[in-house]
Amino acid sequence: MTRLFDQIEVLGRIALDDAPATPGSEEALQAAATAIRFIETSGQTYDFEDYVQSLEAYAPPLAIGRFATREEAEAGMKARRRPPAAAFVLIADAYYSAMYVPSTGKTHLVSLPIILEHYLAEMANDGPKPSGLSFDSKAEAEAWLHQQPTPPQQVVILIAGAPYLAAYHHRIDYRVLYPLPPPTPPSQEA
C-alpha cells in the first residue's frame, strides 16, 4: 500500500491540475486529505492499512469487540473511555451496530443480520474456492481452526459435507465457523 502521505500529494495534484468541475469536489478532496492526515497523525496508519488489506482479502466485516450477550455488550460499551460514534460489534456471532448518542450518553445496539448475510452470500458466490479440508463434525473443525497459529481470514471447508466459512476476525482475535448459504444461481437475463 502506498504511504498515506503520498496519497495526500496525489489528492493535491488532482485538485490543482485537474481542477475538478463537479460542485463540491474540491471540498471533498480537502476532506479526504484531512482524513488521511488525521489517520497518520493520530497513530492509526497501521490500523488503516490493516483495514484496507482486510477489505482486499474479503475478510469478515470489521468488528471492534465480541460479547457473549447483549448485557455484556452494553456493559463493555459503557466501560469504554471514549465510546465509538458508530462501529460494529459481535454479540454471540451476530453483527450489531454500536451507536453512541452524546445527548443521552448511551451507546445503542442495533441488530444488523444483513451484514453477515451479505458477507456470507458474497463468500458463497465469489469467495474462496473450497480448500479441500473436510471434517466429520463441527467440533473437529473448531479444534483445527483453533490450532492454527495464524489462521486464514477466511477459508471454505466442509463439515459433514456442508460448506462452512472458517473466518478469522483479526482485530478482535476471534475465530468462527459460519455455515455458507447455497450459491445464488446465475441470472437468466441475456
Contact map, one row per residue, 1 for C-alpha under 8 A:
1110000000000000000000000000000000000000000000001000000000000000000000000000000000000000000000000000000000000000000000000000000000000000000000000000000000000000000000000000000000000000000000
1111011000000000000000000000000000000000000000000000000000000000000000000000000000000000000000000000000000000000000000000000000000000000000000000000000000000000000000000000000000000000000000
1111111000000000000000000000000000000000000000000000000000000000000000000000000000000000000000000000000000000000000000000000000000000000000000000000000000000000000000000000000000000000000000
0111111100000000000000000000000000011001000010000000000000000000000000000000000000000000000000000000000000000000000000000000000000000000000000000000000000000000000000000000000000000000000000
0011111110000000000000000000000000011001000000000000000000000000000000000000000000000000000000000000000000000000000000000000000000000000000000000000000000000000000000000000000000000000000000
0111111111000000000000000000000000000000000000000000000000000000000000000000000000000000000000000000000000000000000000000000000000000000000000000000000000000000000000000000000000000000000000
0111111111100000000000000000000010010000000000000000000000000000000000000000000000000000000000000000000000000000000000000000000000000000000000000000000000000000000000000000000000000000000000
0001111111110000000000000000000010011000000000000000000000000000000000000000000000000000000000000000000000000000000000000000000000000000000000000000000000000000000000000000000000000000000000
0000111111111000000000000000000000000000000000000000000000000000000000000000000000000000000000000000000000000000000000000000000000000000000000000000000000000000000000000000000000000000000000
0000011111111100000000000000000000000000000000000000000000000000000000000000000000000000000000000000000000000000000000000000000000000000000000000000000000000000000000000000000000000000000000
0000001111111110000000000000100010000000000000000000000000000000000000000000000000000000000000000000000000000000000000000000000000000000000000000000000000000000000000000000000000000000000000
0000000111111111000000000000100000000000000000000000000000000000000000000000000000000000000000000000000000000000000000000000000000000000000000000000000000000000000000000000000000000000000000
0000000011111111110000000000000000000000000000000000000000000000000000000000000000000000000000000000000000000000000000000000000000000000000000000000000000000000000000000000000000000000000000
0000000001111111111100000000000000000000000000000000000000000000000000000000000000000000000000000000000000000000000000000000000000000000000000000000000000000000000000000000000000000000000000
0000000000111111111100000100100000000000000000000000000000000000000000000000000000000000000000000000000000000000000000000000000000000000000000000000000000000000000000000000000000000000000000
0000000000011111111000000000000000000000000000000000000000000000000000000000000000000000000000000000000000000000000000000000000000000000000000000000000000000000000000000000000000000000000000
0000000000001111111000000000000000000000000000000000000000000000000000000000000000000000000000000000000000000000000000000000000000000000000000000000000000000000000000000000000000000000000000
0000000000001111111100000000000000000000000000000000000000000000000000000000000000000000000000000000000000000000000000000000000000000000000000000000000000000000000000000000000000000000000000
0000000000000111111110000000000000000000000000000000000000000000000000000000000000000000000000000000000000000000000000000000000000000000000000000000000000000000000000000000000000000000000000
0000000000000110011111001100000000000000000000000000000000000000000000000000000000000000000000000000000000000000000000000000000000000000000000000000000000000000000000000000000000000000000000
0000000000000000001111101000000000000000000000000000000000000000000000000000000000000000000000000000000000000000000000000000000000000000000000000000000000000000000000000000000000000000000000
0000000000000000000111111000000000000000000000000000000000000000000000000000000000000000000000000000000000000000000000000000000000000000000000000000000000000000000000000000000000000000000000
0000000000000000000011111100000000000000000000000000000000000000000000000000000000000000000000000000000000000000000000000000000000000000000000000000000000000000000000000000000000000000000000
0000000000000000000001111111000000000000000000000000000000000000000000000000000000000000000000000000000000000000000000000000000000000000000000000000000000000000000000000000000000000000000000
0000000000000000000111111111100000000000000000000000000000000000000000000000000000000000000000000000000000000000000000000000000000000000000000000000000000000000000000000000000000000000000000
0000000000000010000100111111110000000000000000000000000000000000000000000000000000000000000000000000000000000000000000000000000000000000000000000000000000000000000000000000000000000000000000
0000000000000000000000011111111000000000000000000000000000000000000000000000000000000000000000000000000000000000000000000000000000000000000000000000000000000000000000000000000000000000000000
0000000000000000000000011111111100000000000000000000000000000000000000000000000000000000000000000000000000000000000000000000000000000000000000000000000000000000000000000000000000000000000000
0000000000110010000000001111111110000000000000000000000000000000000000000000000000000000000000000000000000000000000000000000000000000000000000000000000000000000000000000000000000000000000000
0000000000000000000000000111111111000000000000000000000000000000000000000000000000000000000000000000000000000000000000000000000000000000000000000000000000000000000000000000000000000000000000
0000000000000000000000000011111111100000000000000000000000000000000000000000000000000000000000000000000000000000000000000000000000000000000000000000000000000000000000000000000000000000000000
0000000000000000000000000001111111110000000000000000000000000000000000000000000000000000000000000000000000000000000000000000000000000000000000000000000000000000000000000000000000000000000000
0000001100100000000000000000111111111000000000000000000000000000000000000000000000000000000000000000000000000000000000000000000000000000000000000000000000000000000000000000000000000000000000
0000000000000000000000000000011111111100000000000000000000000000000000000000000000000000000000000000000000000000000000000000000000000000000000000000000000000000000000000000000000000000000000
0000000000000000000000000000001111111110000000000000000000000000000000000000000000000000000000000000000000000000000000000000000000000000000000000000000000000000000000000000000000000000000000
0001101100000000000000000000000111111111000000000000000000000000000000000000000000000000000000000000000000000000000000000000000000000000000000000000000000000000000000000000000000000000000000
0001100100000000000000000000000011111111100000000000000000000000000000000000000000000000000000000000000000000000000000000000000000000000000000000000000000000000000000000000000000000000000000
0000000000000000000000000000000001111111110000000000000000000000000000000000000000000000000000000000000000000000000000000000000000000000000000000000000000000000000000000000000000000000000000
0000000000000000000000000000000000111111111110010000000000000000000000000000000000000000000000000000000000000000000000000000000000000000000000000000000000000000000000000000000000000000000000
0001100000000000000000000000000000011111111110000000000000000000000000000000000000000000000000000000000000000000000000000000000000000000000000000000000000000000000000000000000000000000000000
0000000000000000000000000000000000001111111100000000000000000000000000000000000000000000000000000000000000000000000000000000000000000000000000000000000000000000000000000000000000000000000000
0000000000000000000000000000000000000111111100000000000000000000000000000000000000000000000000000000000000000000000000000000000000000000000000000000000000000000000000000000000000000000000000
0000000000000000000000000000000000000011111111000000000000000000000000000000000000000000000000000000000000000000000000000000000000000000000000000000000000000000000000000000000000000000000000
0000000000000000000000000000000000000011111111110000000000000000000000000000000000000000000000000000000000000000000000000000000000000000000000000000000000000000000000000000000000000000000000
0001000000000000000000000000000000000011001111111000000000000000000000000000000000000000000000000000000000000000000000000000000000000000000000000000000000000000000000000000000000000000000000
0000000000000000000000000000000000000000001111111100000000000000000000000000000000000000000000000000000000000000000000000000000000000000000000000000000000000000000000000000000000000000000000
0000000000000000000000000000000000000000000111111110000000000000000000000000000000000000000000000000000000000000000000000000000000000000000000000000000000000000000000000000000000000000000000
0000000000000000000000000000000000000010000111111111000000000000000000000000000000000000000000000000000000000000000000000000000000000000000000000000000000000000000000000000000000000000000000
1000000000000000000000000000000000000000000011111111100000000000000000000000000000000000000000000000000000000000000000000000000000000000000000000000000000000000000000000000000000000000000000
0000000000000000000000000000000000000000000001111111110000000000000000000000000000000000000000000000000000000000000000000000000000000000000000000000000000000000000000000000000000000000000000
0000000000000000000000000000000000000000000000111111111000000100000000000000000000000000000000000000000000000000000000000000000000000000000000000000000000000000000000000000000000000000000000
0000000000000000000000000000000000000000000000011111111100000000000000000000000000000000000000000000000000000000000000000000000000000000000000000000000000000000000000000000000000000000000000
0000000000000000000000000000000000000000000000001111111110000000000000000000000000000000000000000000000000000000000000000000000000000000000000000000000000000000000000000000000000000000000000
0000000000000000000000000000000000000000000000000111111111110000000000000000000000000000000000000000000000000000000000000000000000000000000000000000000000000000000000000000000000000000000000
0000000000000000000000000000000000000000000000000011111111100000000000000000000000000000000000000000000000000000000000000000000000000000000000000000000000000000000000000000000000000000000000
0000000000000000000000000000000000000000000000000001111111100000000000000000000000000000000000000000000000000000000000000000000000000000000000000000000000000000000000000000000000000000000000
0000000000000000000000000000000000000000000000000000111111100000000000000000000000000000000000000000000000000000000000000000000000000000000000000000000010000000000000000000000000000000000000
0000000000000000000000000000000000000000000000000000011111110000000000000000000000000000000000000000000000000000000000000000001000000000000000000000000011000000000000000000000000000000000000
0000000000000000000000000000000000000000000000000000011111111000000000000000000000000000000000000000000000000000000000000000000000000000000000000000000011000000000000111000000000000000000000
0000000000000000000000000000000000000000000000000000010001111100000000000000000000000000000000000000000000000000000000100000000000000000000000000000000011000000000000111000000000000000000000
0000000000000000000000000000000000000000000000000000000000111110000000000000000000000000000000000000000000000000001100100000000000000000000000000000000000000000000000000000000000000000000000
0000000000000000000000000000000000000000000000000010000000011111000000000000000000000001000000000000000000000000000000000000000000000000000000000000000000000000000000001010000000000000000000
0000000000000000000000000000000000000000000000000000000000001111110000000000000000000011110000000000000000000000000000000000000000000000000000000000000000000000000000001011000000000000000000
0000000000000000000000000000000000000000000000000000000000000111110000000000000000000011100000000000000000000000000000000000000000000000000000000000000000000000000000000011000000000000000000
0000000000000000000000000000000000000000000000000000000000000011111000000000000000000001110000000000000000000000000000000000000000000000000000000000000000000000000000000001000000000000000000
0000000000000000000000000000000000000000000000000000000000000011111100001000000000000000111110000000000000000000000000000000000000000000000000000000000000000000000000000001000000000000000000
0000000000000000000000000000000000000000000000000000000000000000111111011000000000000000111100000000000000000000000000000000000000000000000000000000000000000000000000000000000000000000000000
0000000000000000000000000000000000000000000000000000000000000000011111011000000000000000001100000000000000000000000000000000000000000000000000000000000000000000000000000000000000000000000000
0000000000000000000000000000000000000000000000000000000000000000001111111000000000000000001100000000000000000000000000000000000000000000000000000000000000000000000000000000000000000000000000
0000000000000000000000000000000000000000000000000000000000000000001111111100000000000000001000000000000000000000000000000000000000000000000000000000000000000000000000000000000000000000000000
0000000000000000000000000000000000000000000000000000000000000000000011111110000000000000000000000000000000000000000000000000000000000000000000000000000000000000000000000000000000000000000000
0000000000000000000000000000000000000000000000000000000000000000001111111111000000000000000000000000000000000000000000000000000000000000000000000000000000000000000000000000000000000000000000
0000000000000000000000000000000000000000000000000000000000000000011111111111100000000000001000000000000000000000000000000000000000000000000000000000000000000000000000000000000000000000000000
0000000000000000000000000000000000000000000000000000000000000000000001111111110000000000000000000000000000111000000000000000000000000000000000000000000000000000000000000000000000000000000000
0000000000000000000000000000000000000000000000000000000000000000000000111111111000000000000000000000000000000000000000000000000000000000000000000000000000000000000000000000000000000000000000
0000000000000000000000000000000000000000000000000000000000000000000000011111111100000000000000000000000000000000000000000000000000000000000000000000000000000000000000000000000000000000000000
0000000000000000000000000000000000000000000000000000000000000000000000001111111100100000000000000100000000100000000000000000000000000000000000000000000000000000000000000000000000000000000000
0000000000000000000000000000000000000000000000000000000000000000000000000111111100100000000000000000000001100000000000000000000000000000000000000000000000000000000000000000000000000000000000
0000000000000000000000000000000000000000000000000000000000000000000000000011111110000000000000000000000000000000000000000000000000000000000000000000000000000000000000000000000000000000000000
0000000000000000000000000000000000000000000000000000000000000000000000000001111111100000000000000000000000000000000000000000000000000000000000000000000000000000000000000000000000000000000000
0000000000000000000000000000000000000000000000000000000000000000000000000000001111100000000000000000000000000000000000000000000000000000000000000000000000000000000000000000000000000000000000
0000000000000000000000000000000000000000000000000000000000000000000000000000000111110000000000000000000000000000000000000000000000000000000000000000000000000000000000000000000000000000000000
0000000000000000000000000000000000000000000000000000000000000000000000000000110111111000000000000001000000100000000000000000000000000000000000000000000000000000000000000000000000000000000000
0000000000000000000000000000000000000000000000000000000000000000000000000000000001111110000000000111000000000000000000000000000000000000000000000000000000000000000000000000000000000000000000
0000000000000000000000000000000000000000000000000000000000000000000000000000000000111110000000000111100000000000000000000000000000000000000000000000000000000000000000000000000000000000000000
0000000000000000000000000000000000000000000000000000000000000000000000000000000000011111000000001111000000000000000000000000000000000000000000000000000000000000000000000000000000000000000000
0000000000000000000000000000000000000000000000000000000000000011000000000000000000011111100000001110000000000000000000000000000000000000000000000000000000000000000000000000000000000000000000
0000000000000000000000000000000000000000000000000000000000000111100000000000000000000111110000111100000000000000000000000000000000000000000000000000000000000000000000000000000000000000000000
0000000000000000000000000000000000000000000000000000000000000011111000000000000000000011111000111100000000000000000000000000000000000000000000000000000000000000000000000000000000000000000000
0000000000000000000000000000000000000000000000000000000000000010111000000000000000000001111111110000000000000000000000000000000000000000000000000000000000000000000000000000000000000000000000
0000000000000000000000000000000000000000000000000000000000000000011111001000000000000000111111110000000000000000000000000000000000000000000000000000000000000000000000000000000000000000000000
0000000000000000000000000000000000000000000000000000000000000000011110000000000000000000011111000000000000000000000000000000000000000000000000000000000000000000000000000000000000000000000000
0000000000000000000000000000000000000000000000000000000000000000010000000000000000000000011111100000000000000000000000000000000000000000000000000000000000000000000000000000000100000000000000
0000000000000000000000000000000000000000000000000000000000000000000000000000000000000000011111110000000000000011100100000000000000000000000000000000000000000000000000000000000000000000000000
0000000000000000000000000000000000000000000000000000000000000000000000000000000000000001111011111000000000000011101100000000000000000000000000000000000000000000000000000000000000000000000000
0000000000000000000000000000000000000000000000000000000000000000000000000000000000000001111001111100000000001111100000000000000000000000000000000000000000000000000000000000000000000000000000
0000000000000000000000000000000000000000000000000000000000000000000000000000000000000111100000111110000000011111000000000000000000000000000000000000000000000000000000000000000000000000000000
0000000000000000000000000000000000000000000000000000000000000000000000000000100000011111100000011111000000111100000000000000000000000000000000000000000000000000000000000000000000000000000000
0000000000000000000000000000000000000000000000000000000000000000000000000000000000011110000000001111100000111000000000000000000000000000000000000000000000000000000000000000000000000000000000
0000000000000000000000000000000000000000000000000000000000000000000000000000000000111100000000000111110011110000000000000000000000000000000000000000000000000000000000000000000000000000000000
0000000000000000000000000000000000000000000000000000000000000000000000000000000000001000000000000011111111110000000000000000000000000000000000000000000000000000000000000000000000000000000000
0000000000000000000000000000000000000000000000000000000000000000000000000000000000000000000000000001111111000000000000000000000000000000000000000000000000000000000000000000000000000000000000
0000000000000000000000000000000000000000000000000000000000000000000000000000000000000000000000000000111110000000000000000000000000000000000000000000000000000000000000000000000000000000000000
0000000000000000000000000000000000000000000000000000000000000000000000000000000000000000000000000000111111000000000000000000000000000000000000000000000000000000000000000000000000000000000000
0000000000000000000000000000000000000000000000000000000000000000000000000000000000000000000000000001111111100000000000000000000000000000000000000000000000000000000000000000000000000000000000
0000000000000000000000000000000000000000000000000000000000000000000000000000010000000000000000000001110111110000000000000000000000000000000000000000000000000000000000000000000000000000000000
0000000000000000000000000000000000000000000000000000000000000000000000000100110000100000000000000111100011111000000000000000000000000000000000000000000000000000000000000000000000000000000000
0000000000000000000000000000000000000000000000000000000000000000000000000100000000000000000000001111100001111100000000000000000000000000000000000000000000000000000000000000000000000000000000
0000000000000000000000000000000000000000000000000000000000000000000000000100000000000000000000011110000000111110000000000000000000000000000000000000000000000000000000000000000000000000000000
0000000000000000000000000000000000000000000000000000000000000000000000000000000000000000000000011100000000011111000000000000000000000000000000000000000000000000000000000000000000000000000000
0000000000000000000000000000000000000000000000000000000000000000000000000000000000000000000001111000000000001111100000000000000000000000000000000000000000000000000000000000000000000000000000
0000000000000000000000000000000000000000000000000000000000000000000000000000000000000000000001111000000000000111111100000000000000000000000000000000000000000000000000000000000000000000000000
0000000000000000000000000000000000000000000000000000000000000000000000000000000000000000000001110000000000000011111110000000000000000000000000000000000000000000000000000000000000000000000000
0000000000000000000000000000000000000000000000000000000000000000000000000000000000000000000000000000000000000001111111000000000000000000000000000000000000000000000000000000000000000000000000
0000000000000000000000000000000000000000000000000000000000001000000000000000000000000000000000100000000000000001111111100000000000000000000000000000000000000000000000000000000000000000000000
0000000000000000000000000000000000000000000000000000000000001000000000000000000000000000000001100000000000000001111111110000000000000000000000000000000000000000000000000000000000000000000000
0000000000000000000000000000000000000000000000000000000000000000000000000000000000000000000000000000000000000000111111111000000000000000000000000000000000000000000000000000000000000000000000
0000000000000000000000000000000000000000000000000000000000000000000000000000000000000000000000000000000000000000011111111100000000000000000000000000000000000000000000000000000000000000000000
0000000000000000000000000000000000000000000000000000000000011000000000000000000000000000000000000000000000000000001111111110000000000000000000000000000000000000000000000000000000000000000000
0000000000000000000000000000000000000000000000000000000000000000000000000000000000000000000000000000000000000000000111111111000000000000000000000000000000000000000010000000000001011000000000
0000000000000000000000000000000000000000000000000000000000000000000000000000000000000000000000000000000000000000000011111111100000000000000000000000000000000000000000000000000000011111000000
0000000000000000000000000000000000000000000000000000000000000000000000000000000000000000000000000000000000000000000001111111111000000000000000000000000000000000000000000000000000000000000000
0000000000000000000000000000000000000000000000000000000000000000000000000000000000000000000000000000000000000000000000111111111100000000000000000000000000000000000010000000000000010000000000
0000000000000000000000000000000000000000000000000000000000000000000000000000000000000000000000000000000000000000000000011111111000000000000000000000000000000000000000000000000000011111000000
0000000000000000000000000000000000000000000000000000000000000000000000000000000000000000000000000000000000000000000000001111111000000000000000000000000000000000000000000000000000000011000000
0000000000000000000000000000000000000000000000000000000000000000000000000000000000000000000000000000000000000000000000000111111100000000000000000000000000000000000000000000000000000000000000
0000000000000000000000000000000000000000000000000000000001000000000000000000000000000000000000000000000000000000000000000111111110000000000000000000000000000000000000000000000000000000000000
0000000000000000000000000000000000000000000000000000000000000000000000000000000000000000000000000000000000000000000000000010011111100000000000000000000001110000000000000000000000000000000000
0000000000000000000000000000000000000000000000000000000000000000000000000000000000000000000000000000000000000000000000000000001111100000000000000000000000110000000000000000000000000000000000
0000000000000000000000000000000000000000000000000000000000000000000000000000000000000000000000000000000000000000000000000000000111111000000000000000000000111100001000000000000000000000000000
0000000000000000000000000000000000000000000000000000000000000000000000000000000000000000000000000000000000000000000000000000000111111000000000000000000000111000000000000000000000000000000000
0000000000000000000000000000000000000000000000000000000000000000000000000000000000000000000000000000000000000000000000000000000001111100000000000000000000001100000000000000000000000000000000
0000000000000000000000000000000000000000000000000000000000000000000000000000000000000000000000000000000000000000000000000000000001111110000000000000000000011100000000000000000000000000000000
0000000000000000000000000000000000000000000000000000000000000000000000000000000000000000000000000000000000000000000000000000000000011111000000000000000000001111100000000000000000000000000000
0000000000000000000000000000000000000000000000000000000000000000000000000000000000000000000000000000000000000000000000000000000000001111110110000000000000001111000000000000000000000000000000
0000000000000000000000000000000000000000000000000000000000000000000000000000000000000000000000000000000000000000000000000000000000000111110110000000000000000011000000000000000000000000000000
0000000000000000000000000000000000000000000000000000000000000000000000000000000000000000000000000000000000000000000000000000000000000011111110000000000000000011000000000000000000000000000000
0000000000000000000000000000000000000000000000000000000000000000000000000000000000000000000000000000000000000000000000000000000000000011111111000000000000000010000000000000000000000000000000
0000000000000000000000000000000000000000000000000000000000000000000000000000000000000000000000000000000000000000000000000000000000000000111111100000000000000000000000000000000000000000000000
0000000000000000000000000000000000000000000000000000000000000000000000000000000000000000000000000000000000000000000000000000000000000011111111110000000000000000000000000000000000000000000000
0000000000000000000000000000000000000000000000000000000000000000000000000000000000000000000000000000000000000000000000000000000000000011111111111000000000000010000000000000000000000000000000
0000000000000000000000000000000000000000000000000000000000000000000000000000000000000000000000000000000000000000000000000000000000000000011111111100000000000000000000000000000110000000000000
0000000000000000000000000000000000000000000000000000000000000000000000000000000000000000000000000000000000000000000000000000000000000000001111111110000000000000000000000000000000000000000000
0000000000000000000000000000000000000000000000000000000000000000000000000000000000000000000000000000000000000000000000000000000000000000000111111111000000000000000000000000000000000000000000
0000000000000000000000000000000000000000000000000000000000000000000000000000000000000000000000000000000000000000000000000000000000000000000011111111001000000000000001000000001000000000000000
0000000000000000000000000000000000000000000000000000000000000000000000000000000000000000000000000000000000000000000000000000000000000000000001111111100000000000000000000000001000000000000000
0000000000000000000000000000000000000000000000000000000000000000000000000000000000000000000000000000000000000000000000000000000000000000000000111111100000000000000000000000000000000000000000
0000000000000000000000000000000000000000000000000000000000000000000000000000000000000000000000000000000000000000000000000000000000000000000000011111111000000000000000000000000000000000000000
0000000000000000000000000000000000000000000000000000000000000000000000000000000000000000000000000000000000000000000000000000000000000000000000000111111000000000000000000000000000000000000000
0000000000000000000000000000000000000000000000000000000000000000000000000000000000000000000000000000000000000000000000000000000000000000000000000001111100000000000000000000000000000000000000
0000000000000000000000000000000000000000000000000000000000000000000000000000000000000000000000000000000000000000000000000000000000000000000000001001111110000000000000010000001000000000000000
0000000000000000000000000000000000000000000000000000000000000000000000000000000000000000000000000000000000000000000000000000000000000000000000000000011111100000000001110000000000000000000000
0000000000000000000000000000000000000000000000000000000011110000000000000000000000000000000000000000000000000000000000000000000000000000000000000000001111100000000001111100000000000000000000
0000000000000000000000000000000000000000000000000000000001110000000000000000000000000000000000000000000000000000000000000000000100000000000000000000000111110000000011110000000000000000000000
0000000000000000000000000000000000000000000000000000000000000000000000000000000000000000000000000000000000000000000000000000000111100000000000000000000111111000000011100000000000000000000000
0000000000000000000000000000000000000000000000000000000000000000000000000000000000000000000000000000000000000000000000000000000111101000000000000000000001111100001111000000000000000000000000
0000000000000000000000000000000000000000000000000000000000000000000000000000000000000000000000000000000000000000000000000000000001111110000000000000000000111110001111000000000000000000000000
0000000000000000000000000000000000000000000000000000000000000000000000000000000000000000000000000000000000000000000000000000000001011110000000000000000000011111111100000000000000000000000000
0000000000000000000000000000000000000000000000000000000000000000000000000000000000000000000000000000000000000000000000000000000000000111110010000000000000001111111100000000000000000000000000
0000000000000000000000000000000000000000000000000000000000000000000000000000000000000000000000000000000000000000000000000000000000000111100000000000000000000111110000000000000000000000000000
0000000000000000000000000000000000000000000000000000000000000000000000000000000000000000000000000000000000000000000000000000000000000100000000000000000000000111111000000000000000000000000000
0000000000000000000000000000000000000000000000000000000000000000000000000000000000000000000000000000000000000000000000000000000000000000000000000000000000000111111100000000000000100000000000
0000000000000000000000000000000000000000000000000000000000000000000000000000000000000000000000000000000000000000000000000000000001000000000000000000000000011110111110000000000000110000000000
0000000000000000000000000000000000000000000000000000000000000000000000000000000000000000000000000000000000000000000000000000000000000000000000000000000000011110011111000000000011110000000000
0000000000000000000000000000000000000000000000000000000000000000000000000000000000000000000000000000000000000000000000010010000000000000000000000000000001111000001111100000000011110000000000
0000000000000000000000000000000000000000000000000000000000000000000000000000000000000000000000000000000000000000000000000000000000000000000000001000000111111000000111110000001111000000000000
0000000000000000000000000000000000000000000000000000000000110000000000000000000000000000000000000000000000000000000000000000000000000000000000000000000111100000000011111000001111000000000000
0000000000000000000000000000000000000000000000000000000000110000000000000000000000000000000000000000000000000000000000000000000000000000000000000000001111000000000001111100111100000000000000
0000000000000000000000000000000000000000000000000000000000110110000000000000000000000000000000000000000000000000000000000000000000000000000000000000000010000000000000111111111000000000000000
0000000000000000000000000000000000000000000000000000000000000000000000000000000000000000000000000000000000000000000000000000000000000000000000000000000010000000000000011111110000000000000000
0000000000000000000000000000000000000000000000000000000000000111000000000000000000000000000000000000000000000000000000000000000000000000000000000000000000000000000000001111110000000000000000
0000000000000000000000000000000000000000000000000000000000000011110000000000000000000000000000000000000000000000000000000000000000000000000000000000000000000000000000001111110000000000000000
0000000000000000000000000000000000000000000000000000000000000000000000000000000000000000000000000000000000000000000000000000000000000000000000000000000000000000000000011111111000000000000000
0000000000000000000000000000000000000000000000000000000000000000000000000000000000000000000000000000000000000000000000000000000000000000000000000000000000000000000000011111111100000000000000
0000000000000000000000000000000000000000000000000000000000000000000000000000000000000000000000000000000000000000000000000000000000000000000000001100001000000000000001111000111110000000000000
0000000000000000000000000000000000000000000000000000000000000000000000000000000000000000000010000000000000000000000000000000000000000000000001000000000000000000000001110000011111000000000000
0000000000000000000000000000000000000000000000000000000000000000000000000000000000000000000000000000000000000000000000000000000000000000000001000000000000000000000111100000001111100000000000
0000000000000000000000000000000000000000000000000000000000000000000000000000000000000000000000000000000000000000000000010000000000000000000000000000000000000000000111100000000111110000000000
0000000000000000000000000000000000000000000000000000000000000000000000000000000000000000000000000000000000000000000000000000000000000000000000000000000000000000011110000000000011111000000000
0000000000000000000000000000000000000000000000000000000000000000000000000000000000000000000000000000000000000000000000011011000000000000000000000000000000000000001110000000000001111100000000
0000000000000000000000000000000000000000000000000000000000000000000000000000000000000000000000000000000000000000000000011001000000000000000000000000000000000000000000000000000000111110000000
0000000000000000000000000000000000000000000000000000000000000000000000000000000000000000000000000000000000000000000000001001000000000000000000000000000000000000000000000000000000011111000000
0000000000000000000000000000000000000000000000000000000000000000000000000000000000000000000000000000000000000000000000001001100000000000000000000000000000000000000000000000000000001111100000
0000000000000000000000000000000000000000000000000000000000000000000000000000000000000000000000000000000000000000000000001001100000000000000000000000000000000000000000000000000000000111110000
0000000000000000000000000000000000000000000000000000000000000000000000000000000000000000000000000000000000000000000000000000000000000000000000000000000000000000000000000000000000000011111000
0000000000000000000000000000000000000000000000000000000000000000000000000000000000000000000000000000000000000000000000000000000000000000000000000000000000000000000000000000000000000001111100
0000000000000000000000000000000000000000000000000000000000000000000000000000000000000000000000000000000000000000000000000000000000000000000000000000000000000000000000000000000000000000111110
0000000000000000000000000000000000000000000000000000000000000000000000000000000000000000000000000000000000000000000000000000000000000000000000000000000000000000000000000000000000000000011111
0000000000000000000000000000000000000000000000000000000000000000000000000000000000000000000000000000000000000000000000000000000000000000000000000000000000000000000000000000000000000000001111
0000000000000000000000000000000000000000000000000000000000000000000000000000000000000000000000000000000000000000000000000000000000000000000000000000000000000000000000000000000000000000000111
